[in-house]
Amino acid sequence: MSVIIAILTIVSLVGVGSVENFSNDPEGLIGIMGFEFGDMGVTGESGYADEMRELSGVKNVLVENSIEPTYSYNGKTSKIYTIVNDDGKYAINKVMIEGRFPENDNEVMLTGSVAKELGCKVGDVITAKIGDKKEDYIVTGINQRLMQAGRTATMVKSGAERLGANMPYDNYYVTAEDGVSYDELKKTFEDYAEKEKLDFSYSKMDDMISSVTDTLTVTISAVCVLLSIITVLIVVFVESLVIRAKVTREWRGMGISKALGMSSGELLTQIMLSNIPAIIVGCIIGALLSSQAGKAVVEMAFSYMGVQNVHFNISFIWMVVVFVGIVLVAMMTSGLAGRKVKKINPIEMITEE
Protein backbone atom coordinates (compact mmCIF):
# COMPACT_ATOMS: atom_id res chain seq x y z
CA MET A 1 0.00 0.00 0.00
CA SER A 2 2.78 2.44 0.92
CA VAL A 3 4.54 1.87 -2.40
CA ILE A 4 1.38 2.63 -4.40
CA ILE A 5 0.68 5.78 -2.38
CA ALA A 6 4.32 6.92 -2.74
CA ILE A 7 4.09 6.58 -6.52
CA LEU A 8 0.77 8.44 -6.62
CA THR A 9 2.17 11.21 -4.42
CA ILE A 10 5.14 11.60 -6.74
CA VAL A 11 2.87 11.71 -9.79
CA SER A 12 0.63 14.37 -8.23
CA LEU A 13 3.52 16.52 -7.03
CA VAL A 14 5.29 16.30 -10.39
CA GLY A 15 2.13 17.68 -11.99
CA VAL A 16 1.75 20.42 -9.40
CA GLY A 17 5.46 21.20 -9.54
CA SER A 18 5.35 21.54 -13.33
CA VAL A 19 2.63 24.17 -13.00
CA GLU A 20 4.51 25.94 -10.22
CA ASN A 21 7.86 25.96 -12.03
CA PHE A 22 6.78 26.51 -15.62
CA SER A 23 3.10 27.43 -15.99
CA ASN A 24 2.81 30.00 -13.19
CA ASP A 25 6.32 31.25 -13.88
CA PRO A 26 7.06 31.42 -17.65
CA GLU A 27 10.56 32.64 -16.80
CA GLY A 28 11.33 29.13 -15.60
CA LEU A 29 10.29 27.76 -18.98
CA ILE A 30 12.34 30.39 -20.81
CA GLY A 31 15.28 29.48 -18.59
CA ILE A 32 15.17 25.87 -19.73
CA MET A 33 14.85 26.93 -23.37
CA GLY A 34 17.97 29.11 -23.22
CA PHE A 35 16.43 31.68 -25.57
CA GLU A 36 17.60 35.29 -25.76
CA PHE A 37 14.74 37.77 -26.02
CA GLY A 38 15.22 41.05 -24.19
CA ASP A 39 12.33 43.54 -24.08
CA MET A 40 12.45 44.79 -27.66
CA GLY A 41 13.71 43.35 -30.91
CA VAL A 42 15.28 45.72 -33.41
CA THR A 43 16.19 44.66 -36.94
CA GLY A 44 18.35 46.87 -39.09
CA GLU A 45 21.76 47.69 -40.48
CA SER A 46 24.64 46.04 -38.63
CA GLY A 47 27.34 47.80 -36.66
CA TYR A 48 25.31 49.98 -34.30
CA ALA A 49 25.26 47.88 -31.11
CA ASP A 50 27.81 49.99 -29.20
CA GLU A 51 25.90 53.18 -29.91
CA MET A 52 22.62 51.55 -28.89
CA ARG A 53 24.11 50.53 -25.55
CA GLU A 54 24.75 54.20 -24.79
CA LEU A 55 21.13 55.24 -25.35
CA SER A 56 18.99 56.34 -22.41
CA GLY A 57 17.00 53.55 -20.76
CA VAL A 58 19.04 50.74 -22.35
CA LYS A 59 20.44 48.11 -20.01
CA ASN A 60 21.75 45.57 -22.52
CA VAL A 61 21.96 44.97 -26.27
CA LEU A 62 22.78 41.58 -27.76
CA VAL A 63 23.47 41.28 -31.48
CA GLU A 64 22.24 38.06 -33.05
CA ASN A 65 22.42 36.68 -36.57
CA SER A 66 22.71 33.22 -38.06
CA ILE A 67 24.53 31.08 -40.57
CA GLU A 68 24.21 27.39 -41.43
CA PRO A 69 27.57 25.73 -42.00
CA THR A 70 28.28 22.03 -42.23
CA TYR A 71 30.35 20.77 -39.29
CA SER A 72 32.51 17.69 -39.38
CA TYR A 73 34.47 15.71 -36.81
CA ASN A 74 36.05 12.26 -37.06
CA GLY A 75 34.18 11.42 -40.25
CA LYS A 76 30.80 12.61 -38.97
CA THR A 77 29.16 15.60 -40.64
CA SER A 78 26.03 17.61 -39.94
CA LYS A 79 24.54 20.88 -41.16
CA ILE A 80 23.80 22.95 -38.05
CA TYR A 81 21.93 26.22 -37.55
CA THR A 82 24.55 28.49 -35.98
CA ILE A 83 23.72 31.55 -33.87
CA VAL A 84 26.11 34.45 -34.34
CA ASN A 85 26.54 36.97 -31.51
CA ASP A 86 28.76 40.03 -31.36
CA ASP A 87 29.99 39.26 -27.84
CA GLY A 88 28.94 36.50 -25.46
CA LYS A 89 29.11 38.77 -22.42
CA TYR A 90 25.88 40.41 -23.59
CA ALA A 91 24.00 37.08 -23.66
CA ILE A 92 21.97 37.12 -20.44
CA ASN A 93 20.14 33.82 -20.69
CA LYS A 94 23.00 31.40 -21.22
CA VAL A 95 22.34 27.86 -19.96
CA MET A 96 25.80 26.35 -19.83
CA ILE A 97 26.31 22.62 -19.35
CA GLU A 98 30.08 22.65 -19.62
CA GLY A 99 32.87 25.03 -20.60
CA ARG A 100 32.36 28.65 -21.63
CA PHE A 101 30.88 30.91 -24.30
CA PRO A 102 33.08 31.44 -27.41
CA GLU A 103 35.12 34.63 -27.32
CA ASN A 104 37.55 34.39 -30.23
CA ASP A 105 37.13 33.91 -33.97
CA ASN A 106 38.36 30.31 -33.85
CA GLU A 107 35.92 29.11 -31.18
CA VAL A 108 32.45 27.57 -31.26
CA MET A 109 29.91 26.38 -28.71
CA LEU A 110 27.58 23.43 -29.37
CA THR A 111 24.38 22.23 -27.76
CA GLY A 112 24.48 18.81 -26.13
CA SER A 113 22.55 17.20 -28.98
CA VAL A 114 25.01 18.45 -31.61
CA ALA A 115 28.04 17.44 -29.54
CA LYS A 116 26.56 13.96 -29.14
CA GLU A 117 25.72 13.75 -32.84
CA LEU A 118 29.26 14.67 -33.87
CA GLY A 119 30.87 12.69 -31.06
CA CYS A 120 32.95 15.63 -29.87
CA LYS A 121 33.55 17.31 -26.50
CA VAL A 122 34.92 20.52 -25.05
CA GLY A 123 38.48 21.05 -26.25
CA ASP A 124 38.09 19.15 -29.51
CA VAL A 125 38.72 20.85 -32.86
CA ILE A 126 35.91 20.56 -35.41
CA THR A 127 35.69 21.80 -38.99
CA ALA A 128 33.01 24.15 -40.32
CA LYS A 129 32.34 24.66 -44.01
CA ILE A 130 30.21 27.07 -46.05
CA GLY A 131 30.55 26.59 -49.79
CA ASP A 132 34.26 26.29 -50.58
CA LYS A 133 35.33 28.04 -47.37
CA LYS A 134 36.45 25.71 -44.59
CA GLU A 135 37.88 26.58 -41.15
CA ASP A 136 38.73 24.79 -37.89
CA TYR A 137 37.14 25.78 -34.57
CA ILE A 138 37.82 24.78 -30.97
CA VAL A 139 34.76 23.63 -29.03
CA THR A 140 34.82 25.86 -25.93
CA GLY A 141 31.49 24.90 -24.38
CA ILE A 142 28.33 22.83 -24.36
CA ASN A 143 25.10 24.74 -23.82
CA GLN A 144 21.37 24.12 -23.65
CA ARG A 145 19.09 25.83 -26.15
CA LEU A 146 15.82 24.41 -27.46
CA MET A 147 15.82 26.34 -30.75
CA GLN A 148 15.87 24.09 -33.82
CA ALA A 149 14.91 21.11 -31.63
CA GLY A 150 18.02 21.63 -29.53
CA ARG A 151 20.43 21.40 -32.48
CA THR A 152 22.37 24.67 -32.66
CA ALA A 153 25.90 26.02 -32.48
CA THR A 154 27.06 29.48 -31.39
CA MET A 155 30.03 31.59 -32.45
CA VAL A 156 31.02 35.24 -32.40
CA LYS A 157 30.62 37.44 -35.47
CA SER A 158 34.32 37.44 -36.30
CA GLY A 159 34.20 33.63 -36.30
CA ALA A 160 31.38 33.63 -38.84
CA GLU A 161 33.25 36.11 -41.01
CA ARG A 162 36.13 33.60 -41.28
CA LEU A 163 33.69 31.46 -43.25
CA GLY A 164 32.93 34.32 -45.58
CA ALA A 165 29.57 35.14 -44.00
CA ASN A 166 28.17 38.47 -45.13
CA MET A 167 25.75 39.94 -42.57
CA PRO A 168 24.74 43.49 -43.50
CA TYR A 169 21.71 43.35 -41.21
CA ASP A 170 21.46 42.24 -37.60
CA ASN A 171 18.84 41.48 -34.98
CA TYR A 172 19.37 43.54 -31.83
CA TYR A 173 17.79 42.18 -28.63
CA VAL A 174 17.40 45.18 -26.35
CA THR A 175 16.82 44.91 -22.60
CA ALA A 176 15.43 48.02 -20.93
CA GLU A 177 16.49 49.39 -17.57
CA ASP A 178 14.07 48.88 -14.70
CA GLY A 179 11.08 51.18 -14.94
CA VAL A 180 11.44 51.84 -18.67
CA SER A 181 8.38 50.78 -20.69
CA TYR A 182 8.39 49.31 -24.19
CA ASP A 183 6.83 52.48 -25.63
CA GLU A 184 9.49 54.68 -24.00
CA LEU A 185 12.25 52.40 -25.27
CA LYS A 186 10.82 52.33 -28.78
CA LYS A 187 10.54 56.14 -28.83
CA THR A 188 14.21 56.44 -27.85
CA PHE A 189 15.23 54.17 -30.73
CA GLU A 190 12.94 55.90 -33.21
CA ASP A 191 14.56 59.25 -32.33
CA TYR A 192 18.02 57.69 -32.68
CA ALA A 193 17.13 56.11 -36.06
CA GLU A 194 15.73 59.39 -37.34
CA LYS A 195 18.84 61.27 -36.26
CA GLU A 196 21.20 58.72 -37.88
CA LYS A 197 18.90 58.21 -40.91
CA LEU A 198 18.56 54.49 -40.20
CA ASP A 199 15.70 52.18 -41.10
CA PHE A 200 14.81 49.97 -38.12
CA SER A 201 11.88 47.64 -37.54
CA TYR A 202 10.70 46.88 -34.00
CA SER A 203 8.99 44.00 -32.23
CA LYS A 204 7.69 43.64 -28.69
CA MET A 205 9.45 40.60 -27.29
CA ASP A 206 6.81 39.98 -24.61
CA ASP A 207 4.40 39.10 -27.42
CA MET A 208 6.90 36.67 -28.89
CA ILE A 209 7.56 35.11 -25.48
CA SER A 210 3.81 34.70 -24.92
CA SER A 211 3.40 32.97 -28.27
CA VAL A 212 6.11 30.50 -27.25
CA THR A 213 4.97 29.88 -23.67
CA ASP A 214 1.16 30.17 -23.72
CA THR A 215 0.51 26.87 -25.46
CA LEU A 216 3.02 25.07 -23.26
CA THR A 217 1.63 26.51 -20.02
CA VAL A 218 -1.94 25.54 -20.95
CA THR A 219 -0.76 22.03 -21.81
CA ILE A 220 1.17 21.73 -18.52
CA SER A 221 -1.87 22.89 -16.52
CA ALA A 222 -4.09 20.38 -18.33
CA VAL A 223 -1.63 17.57 -17.62
CA CYS A 224 -1.57 18.57 -13.93
CA VAL A 225 -5.37 18.36 -13.71
CA LEU A 226 -5.35 15.00 -15.49
CA LEU A 227 -2.70 13.59 -13.14
CA SER A 228 -4.67 14.79 -10.11
CA ILE A 229 -7.85 13.11 -11.38
CA ILE A 230 -5.99 9.87 -12.10
CA THR A 231 -4.45 9.94 -8.61
CA VAL A 232 -7.87 10.37 -6.95
CA LEU A 233 -9.40 7.56 -9.03
CA ILE A 234 -6.57 5.14 -8.24
CA VAL A 235 -6.65 5.97 -4.51
CA VAL A 236 -10.43 5.38 -4.49
CA PHE A 237 -10.10 2.12 -6.44
CA VAL A 238 -7.25 0.65 -4.37
CA GLU A 239 -8.66 1.72 -1.02
CA SER A 240 -12.09 0.31 -1.93
CA LEU A 241 -10.60 -3.08 -2.79
CA VAL A 242 -8.49 -3.18 0.37
CA ILE A 243 -11.37 -2.20 2.69
CA ARG A 244 -13.88 -4.55 1.11
CA ALA A 245 -11.39 -7.41 1.39
CA LYS A 246 -10.74 -6.46 5.02
CA VAL A 247 -14.44 -6.37 5.89
CA THR A 248 -15.05 -9.75 4.22
CA ARG A 249 -12.02 -11.30 5.93
CA GLU A 250 -12.81 -9.94 9.39
CA TRP A 251 -16.62 -10.09 9.21
CA ARG A 252 -16.95 -12.66 12.00
CA GLY A 253 -14.48 -10.86 14.24
CA MET A 254 -16.37 -7.61 13.75
CA GLY A 255 -19.59 -9.39 14.71
CA ILE A 256 -17.98 -10.57 17.93
CA SER A 257 -16.71 -7.05 18.64
CA LYS A 258 -20.18 -5.68 18.12
CA ALA A 259 -21.64 -8.36 20.41
CA LEU A 260 -19.17 -7.28 23.09
CA GLY A 261 -20.47 -3.72 22.92
CA MET A 262 -18.60 -1.98 20.13
CA SER A 263 -20.88 0.31 18.13
CA SER A 264 -21.13 0.43 14.32
CA GLY A 265 -19.58 3.91 14.38
CA GLU A 266 -16.57 2.65 16.32
CA LEU A 267 -16.12 -0.24 13.90
CA LEU A 268 -16.34 2.13 10.96
CA THR A 269 -13.81 4.50 12.52
CA GLN A 270 -11.46 1.56 13.08
CA ILE A 271 -11.81 0.58 9.41
CA MET A 272 -11.24 4.16 8.20
CA LEU A 273 -8.03 4.47 10.21
CA SER A 274 -6.69 0.98 9.48
CA ASN A 275 -4.66 1.96 6.39
CA ILE A 276 -3.75 5.52 7.41
CA PRO A 277 -0.26 4.66 8.79
CA ALA A 278 0.70 3.01 5.48
CA ILE A 279 -0.78 5.94 3.53
CA ILE A 280 1.11 8.50 5.62
CA VAL A 281 4.40 6.63 5.13
CA GLY A 282 3.78 6.47 1.37
CA CYS A 283 2.96 10.20 1.18
CA ILE A 284 6.13 11.14 3.09
CA ILE A 285 8.33 8.95 0.89
CA GLY A 286 6.67 10.33 -2.25
CA ALA A 287 7.07 13.94 -1.11
CA LEU A 288 10.76 13.43 -0.36
CA LEU A 289 11.40 11.94 -3.81
CA SER A 290 9.12 14.26 -5.80
CA SER A 291 11.61 17.05 -6.61
CA GLN A 292 14.22 14.66 -8.01
CA ALA A 293 11.53 12.70 -9.84
CA GLY A 294 10.13 15.91 -11.35
CA LYS A 295 13.58 16.99 -12.52
CA ALA A 296 14.12 13.57 -14.11
CA VAL A 297 10.71 13.63 -15.83
CA VAL A 298 11.30 17.10 -17.35
CA GLU A 299 14.78 16.11 -18.52
CA MET A 300 13.36 12.94 -20.05
CA ALA A 301 10.53 14.86 -21.75
CA PHE A 302 13.02 17.24 -23.39
CA SER A 303 15.90 14.76 -23.74
CA TYR A 304 15.60 14.65 -27.53
CA MET A 305 16.45 18.38 -27.45
CA GLY A 306 19.53 17.83 -25.31
CA VAL A 307 18.12 19.28 -22.08
CA GLN A 308 20.43 18.45 -19.18
CA ASN A 309 20.07 21.42 -16.86
CA VAL A 310 16.68 21.77 -15.15
CA HIS A 311 15.69 23.53 -11.93
CA PHE A 312 12.63 21.85 -10.43
CA ASN A 313 11.44 22.75 -6.95
CA ILE A 314 8.16 21.99 -5.20
CA SER A 315 6.90 24.26 -2.44
CA PHE A 316 6.34 22.69 0.97
CA ILE A 317 2.78 24.00 1.00
CA TRP A 318 1.94 21.94 -2.10
CA MET A 319 3.45 18.85 -0.50
CA VAL A 320 1.13 19.42 2.46
CA VAL A 321 -1.89 19.97 0.19
CA VAL A 322 -1.25 16.74 -1.74
CA PHE A 323 -0.54 14.85 1.49
CA VAL A 324 -3.79 16.01 3.13
CA GLY A 325 -5.74 15.45 -0.10
CA ILE A 326 -4.66 11.83 -0.48
CA VAL A 327 -5.30 11.05 3.21
CA LEU A 328 -8.79 12.62 3.09
CA VAL A 329 -9.72 10.79 -0.14
CA ALA A 330 -8.51 7.50 1.38
CA MET A 331 -10.48 8.03 4.61
CA MET A 332 -13.67 9.01 2.76
CA THR A 333 -13.34 5.96 0.50
CA SER A 334 -12.75 3.71 3.51
CA GLY A 335 -15.84 5.12 5.19
CA LEU A 336 -18.02 4.52 2.14
CA ALA A 337 -16.60 1.07 1.42
CA GLY A 338 -16.93 0.03 5.09
CA ARG A 339 -20.55 1.03 5.59
CA LYS A 340 -21.45 -2.64 5.34
CA VAL A 341 -20.44 -3.08 9.00
CA LYS A 342 -23.61 -1.21 10.01
CA LYS A 343 -25.55 -4.27 8.83
CA ILE A 344 -23.77 -6.62 11.22
CA ASN A 345 -26.29 -8.30 13.56
CA PRO A 346 -24.56 -10.53 16.13
CA ILE A 347 -27.82 -12.37 17.00
CA GLU A 348 -28.43 -13.32 13.35
CA MET A 349 -24.81 -14.47 13.02
CA ILE A 350 -25.19 -16.77 16.07
CA THR A 351 -28.54 -18.10 14.76
CA GLU A 352 -27.00 -18.87 11.37
CA GLU A 353 -24.38 -21.05 13.08
N, C-alpha and C positions, 0 to 999 in steps of 0.2 A: 504493500500500500504506500509506504513512504517513497519508494522509488518512482511510482506513478505520479504521486503528488509533486515530487521534486521536478520531474520532467515538465509537468503542466505549469508549475510556477515559473520555470525557466522560459517556457514558451510565451506565457503571458507577459513576463517582464521584458523579454526581448521585443515584443510588440510595443509595449508602453515606452520602452527606452528608445526605440526607433522614432516614435513620435516626438519624444522629448528632445532627442539629439538632432533630428533632421527636419521634422515637420514643423514643430514649434519654433525652431531656430534654423532658418535657411542658411545662416552663415556656416553652420556645421556641415551642411551638405556641400556648400561651395568650398569649404576647407578640404574635404575629401577629393573634390574634383580637381583642385589645383589650378583653377582658372584665374586669369588676371582680368579684372573688369574696371576698377576705379568707379568714379561717379559720372564721368562723361567721356564718350568716345569722340575723338576728332580725327577726321580723315583729310589728308591734304598733302601738299608738297613736303618732301623730306628735308631734314636739316634744321628744324626749328625747335627741337626739344629743349635745348639749354635756355633759349629765350622764353619759352613757355613756363619753365620752372621759376622764372623770376617775376611772373605776373602776380598781381594781387589776388589772394585767396587760393592760390595753388599750393598744395602740399607735396604732390608727387606727380611726375609724368613718366610713363613707361612707353617707349617706342616698340611697336611690334609689327613684324612683317612675316612673310613666309616664303620658303622655297621647297622644292621636292626632289632632292637628289637621291641617287641610288647608293646605298651603303653596302660595303662588303667587308667580310672578315672570315678568314680561314675557309674560303670557298663558299661561304653563305652570303647571299645577296638579298637585299630588300629595298624597295622604294618607300621612303619614309617622309611624311609631312614634317617639315622642320620649321620651328618657330625661330624667328630672328629678332633679337632684342638689341638695343643700343648698348645697354649696360645692365648686368644682372643685379646690381645693387638697388635698382629702382623697381625690381619685381618684388611685390609685397605679399604675394600669396604662394610662395614657393613651398612645396611639400617634398622635402628631400628624404630619400631613403638611405643614400650613401654618397660620400664625397661632397663636392661643391659645384656651384654654378660656373659655367665657362666664363673666363675673363679675357683670354687671348685669342688671336685669330686662328690658332691651330688646335683649338679645344672644342669639344662637343659634349653635351649631356643627353642621355637617353632615358626613356621611361623603362620600367622594369620589363614590360612586355617585349620591347625592341631588343633590350640587352639579352633577354632569354632567347629570342628568335635568332639573333646573330651569334649567340654563344660567347659573348664578350663580357668583360667586367671593367671596373674602374682601373685605370692605368694602362689598359690595352690601346693599341693604335689601330684605328679602322680607316677605311678608305671611302671617301665620298666622291660621287661623279655626277656632273651635269653636262650632257652632251659629250664633247671631247675633252672637257676640263676635269682633271682628277687630282685630288689632294688628300693627304693623310691628316687625321685628327686624333688627338689623345682624348680618351673618354675620361672626363674629370668627375662625373657624378651620375647617379641614378636617381631619377625623380618620379613623382606620381602625378599624372595629369590625364584626365579622362577624355580629353579631346581626341577625335579620330579613333574612338574605341580603345584609348590608352596606348596608341602607337604613334608617338611623336619623338622628335629630337629637338634640341635647343642649342643655338650657337649665337655668338655676338655678330653684329653687322659686318665687322671687318672679316670675320671668318666666312661669311656668305660671299663677300666680294672676292675672296680668293678663288671661288668657283665661277667667277664671272657674272654673278647675280647683279642685275640692274634694277634698283628699287627707287624710282623717282618719287613715289608716293608712300607714305607711311600711315599706320594707325597709331594715334596717340591716346593712351588710356590715362585720363586725368583724374587725380584724387583731390578733392577740395579740402581746405582746412575746415576745422570744426566750426559750425555755425554758418557756413557759406552754402546757400541753396544752389540748386541746379540752374535756375534762371539767372542768378547773379553771376555764376561762373560762366555761363554761356554768353552773357552780355559782355563780360571782360574779354572773352576770346573774339567776339564779333568786333569789338572796338579795335583789338590788336590786329585782326585780319584786315580790317578796313584801312588802318594806318599803314600796314605793310603791303597792302594791295595783294592779299592772299585769298585764295578760294578754298574755304574749309566747309566740310559738312559735319553735322553734330548728331549725336544720338545719346539718349538718356539710358545709362547703363542699368538703372534699376528696372526698367521695362524689360531689358534683355535678360537680367537675372531672374525676374519673375517668370518669363517664358520658359526658362530652363528648369526652375524649381517647382512651379505650381503643380504641374502634372505629377511630379515625383512625390510631393508632399501629400497630395490627395490620395495617391496610390498607397503610400505608407500608412496613412490614417485608416484607409479601408482595410488594409491587411491587419492592423492592430485590432480593429473591431471584430474582424473574422476570427482572429486567434482567441480573443476573449470569449466569443460565443462558443467556439470549439472547446475551450477549456471548461466552461460551465457545463456543457453537454456531457463531456467525458466524466467530470466529477459526479454529476447526477447519475449517470449510467453505472459507473463503478461502485459508488456508494450504495445505490439501490440494490445491486447484486449482492454486495457484501452483507448488508443489513437483512435482506430477505433470507439469505443462506443462514445467517446467525439466528434469526427468529425460528426458522424451521428446525435447525439443529438443537436449539435450546428450549424448544416449546414446552417440553415436559418440566424442565427445571424452572421455567418461568411460572408454570402453573403451580408448582410447589411453593415458590416464593409468594405468589399471590394468596395461596391458602394460608400461609404463615403470617399474612397481614400486610404485605407490600401492595400498594395501590397501583392502578394502571398507569397513573402519571409518573410514579417513581420508576416503574419498569421502563416506560418510554424515555425518561430522562437518562436512565442507565444505558439504554440502547444508543441514544443520541451522542453520548459522551464516549462510547466504547472505542471509536476509531480516532478520536481527537488527538491523542498523543502521537500516533503515527502520522497524522496529517500535519501536525505542528512541526515534527521533525523533518518531514518532506519539504514543507514550505521554507524552513530555515536553510536547509541544504540548497534548495533551488535558488533562494535569494542570494546566497553567498557565491554561487556559480554563475549567476545571470549576467554580470558585466562581462566576464571573459567569454561566455557563450555568445552574447550579443556581438562582441567584437569579432569573434570567429565567423559568425553568420554573415555579417556585413562584408568581411573580407572575402568570404566564399562567394557571396552574391556578385561581387565586383571583381572576382579573381581573373576573369577573362580580360579585364582591362588593366591588369597589373597592380591592383590596389593592395598595398602592404602596410600602409600607415593609417590606422583608424583610431579615433578617440571615441569611446563609447562608455558613458557613465549613466547610472540609474540613480535617481534621487531616493533617499531613504524613505521619504513619504510615500512614494509609489510602491516600494517594497511592502510597507505597512498596509497600504490599500489592497494590494493583491493578496497579501497574507490573510487579512481580515475577510476579504471577499470569498476566498476559497473555503475558509473555516465556516463561515456563515452558510454558504451553499451546501456544504457537506452536512452541517447540523440540520438544516431545513429538510434536506433529502432524507436523512436518517429518521427524522420525525415523521415524515409522510410515509416512508416505507415501513416503519415500525408500528403504525397505527393498529395493525392486526392484533397486538397484544391486548388491546381493550376488549377483544372478544373472548379472551381466556376466561373460562368458567371452571374453577377447580372441581365443583360438585359433578358437572357433566363428565369431566375427565376421569374421575374416580368411578362413576357409573359405567362408563364405556369399558373400563378394565374388568 
